[in-house]
């Protein structure tokens, strides 16, 4: 079992920055990748960014490229999502996810919800115009 706890969401204005954190506990040694997804009201959950433990590579969705940066602190099993130049369209619940089955060793699964088997409860990010 792996537990994921997100933090760092909030209400900001357009152009501001936020940093989200996700700390893993439990059998975190089994994690091969961690990612961030987001879900806006009435929309599908979409991929934002991911960090592959095994390949030490980062991956980004189109909405995140150039504005968001994912990083990790391996010592405390935590991934961060630094979000800059936030826009009202970034308003969503942001979910942290972890892969403990090595599903994301197939790169295409990095971008898909089914590549991850553990999810956090989500943190709300609201960007006002």
C-alpha positions in Angstrom: 0.0 0.0 0.0 1.1 3.5 -0.8 -0.5 6.7 0.6 -0.2 10.0 -1.3 -0.9 13.3 0.4 -1.1 16.5 -1.7 -0.7 20.0 -0.5 -0.2 23.5 -1.9 -3.4 24.3 -3.7 -5.3 27.5 -3.3 -6.8 30.6 -4.8 -4.5 32.8 -6.9 -4.7 35.4 -9.6 -3.8 35.0 -13.2 -0.1 35.3 -13.7 0.7 34.0 -10.2 2.6 30.9 -9.2 1.9 27.9 -7.0 3.9 24.9 -5.9 2.1 21.7 -5.3 3.6 18.9 -3.2 2.8 15.2 -3.0 4.4 13.0 -0.4 4.3 9.3 -0.6 4.4 7.0 2.4 4.0 3.3 3.0 5.6 1.1 0.4 7.1 4.0 -1.5 10.1 1.9 -2.4 7.9 0.2 -5.0 7.2 3.5 -6.9 8.5 3.6 -10.4 6.9 6.9 -11.4 4.8 9.7 -10.0 2.6 12.1 -11.9 0.1 14.9 -11.7 -3.3 14.9 -13.3 -6.0 17.5 -13.1 -9.8 17.6 -13.5 -11.9 20.6 -14.2 -15.6 20.6 -13.6 -17.4 18.7 -16.4 -14.1 17.6 -18.0 -12.1 14.4 -18.1 -9.1 14.0 -15.9 -6.1 15.0 -17.9 -2.3 14.4 -17.7 -0.2 17.3 -16.5 3.3 16.0 -15.7 5.2 13.0 -14.5 8.6 12.0 -13.1 10.0 8.6 -14.0 12.0 7.2 -11.1 13.6 4.5 -13.2 14.6 6.7 -16.1 15.0 9.9 -14.2 13.1 11.7 -16.9 10.2 14.1 -16.8 7.2 14.3 -19.0 4.7 17.1 -19.6 1.2 17.5 -21.1 0.6 20.2 -23.6 -1.0 22.5 -21.1 2.1 22.3 -18.8 4.9 22.8 -21.3 6.9 25.9 -20.7 5.0 26.9 -17.5 5.1 23.9 -15.1 8.0 22.0 -13.8 7.9 18.7 -12.0 10.7 17.7 -9.6 11.3 15.3 -6.8 13.1 14.9 -3.5 13.9 11.2 -3.4 15.0 11.4 0.2 11.5 12.3 1.4 9.5 10.5 -1.4 8.0 13.8 -2.5 7.3 15.2 -6.0 6.6 18.9 -6.6 4.8 20.7 -9.3 5.9 24.3 -9.8 3.3 26.1 -11.7 4.1 29.5 -13.1 2.1 32.0 -15.2 -1.2 30.5 -14.1 -4.3 31.0 -16.1 -8.0 30.7 -15.3 -8.0 27.6 -17.5 -5.7 26.0 -15.0 -8.5 25.9 -12.5 -9.0 22.3 -11.5 -8.6 19.7 -8.8 -5.0 18.4 -9.1 -4.3 14.8 -8.3 -1.1 13.1 -7.5 -0.6 9.5 -8.7 1.9 6.8 -8.3 2.8 3.7 -10.3 4.0 0.7 -8.2 3.4 -1.9 -10.9 6.0 -0.6 -13.4 3.2 0.0 -15.9 4.9 3.3 -16.8 7.9 1.5 -18.0 5.9 1.5 -21.2 6.3 5.2 -22.0 2.8 5.7 -23.4 1.3 4.8 -20.0 3.1 7.7 -18.4 0.4 9.9 -19.9 -2.6 7.7 -19.1 -4.6 7.3 -15.9 -4.3 3.5 -16.1 -0.5 3.8 -15.8 -1.0 4.6 -12.1 -2.5 2.5 -9.3 -2.5 4.9 -6.4 -4.1 8.3 -6.2 -4.2 11.2 -3.8 -7.4 12.9 -2.7 -6.7 16.0 -4.8 -6.0 19.6 -4.1 -8.0 22.5 -5.5 -6.3 25.1 -7.6 -8.4 28.2 -8.5 -7.1 30.9 -10.7 -9.1 34.1 -10.9 -8.9 36.5 -13.9 
